[in-house]
């Protein structure tokens, strides 16, 4: 039995609007992740998936609740949690090598040591020969490989992927998914992927957390009991895809109904005023 690595306990996030007041984005989100597990998180567009990931990373603070890494409360960026961003988030003035080294540099790792670690990871992600190139000289897929190498360089326990494959074409995305799964299996680290792509979630995750529409809660947890590598042509794969689609469709319909009710309410208020 694998032990718990990460716990998200009653996390809520409210953003304050100057005229409306607090707007809830997340509400009572609770789940745990085991060591060496690959978790997928899906939900309706704009429900707060990325906000949740930033709170786990320590890049944002919850309004209430907490995130714990092996019992330690996360209140700021943690050296054992790293993140791969949708938009690559590379420093344009730093080379591939310097970008991969960045986290180690911040941690005060000696130059020779961080250079050795960075070079090994650059080779691992297939970028040997591009060490001294700048981000503007790389394709989208290559930039994301740099982001993955940078995330792994600090030897994290948890790697967070925020829509990590959505900024590249589908062929490149499929190659990157395969490479990330290989890295996950080789390193034994815990991975958490936020995605809007149901197929991607089923291909990669051990468990998939389905979030409700905003304010997001955990609606359902789907266990993906399929051997790897997984094929989209399998009937079992397609059944899971249909199940996830139906769970998300319910949330989309609720969201549409809420918006219609709001429109009716606004119209009634306008009619009252005009009357």
Beta strands, then each sheet from edge to edge (+ up, - down):
strand 1: 4-17
strand 2: 21-34
strand 3: 38-43
strand 4: 64-69
strand 5: 72-73
strand 6: 81-84
strand 7: 158-162
strand 8: 190-194
strand 9: 207-211
strand 10: 218-223
sheet 1: 2+ 1- 4+ 5-
sheet 2: 6+ 7+ 8+ 3+ 9+ 10-
end
